[in-house]
């Protein structure tokens, strides 16, 4: 009779601890592989592009009216203080 090549599976079935260890090793390798694939995108050596110029907002009549009202109030307070 021909002798087949057989694999001794008793090494894998000795107890639950070895299977648990194999699962932890597989999980660790999966996490390390994921980090190796993701980190180069997160940690780039190039600086970010400069920001666009901010929009220039014109000083409209509202701010001019506030400044005029503040000036008028200051003048009124100075005149009241003299009296």
C-alpha positions, 0 to 999 in steps of 0.5 A: 500500500502506498504511503500518503503524505499526511500532516499531523494536525495534533499540533494545532489541536493541543489546546485553546491557548494556541488557537487564541494566540494565533487569532491575536497574532493575525489581528496584530498583523492586520492592524499593523498592515492597516497602519502601514497602508494608511499612515503615509497618507496621514503623515506627509512631508509636504506642507499644505497648500497656502490658503486662498486670499480672504474675501475683502469686505467693503466698509459699508454705510452701517459701519460708517454710521456706527463710527459717526454715532460713536463720535457724536456720543463722545462729543455730547459726553465731553460737552456735558462734562464741561457744564 
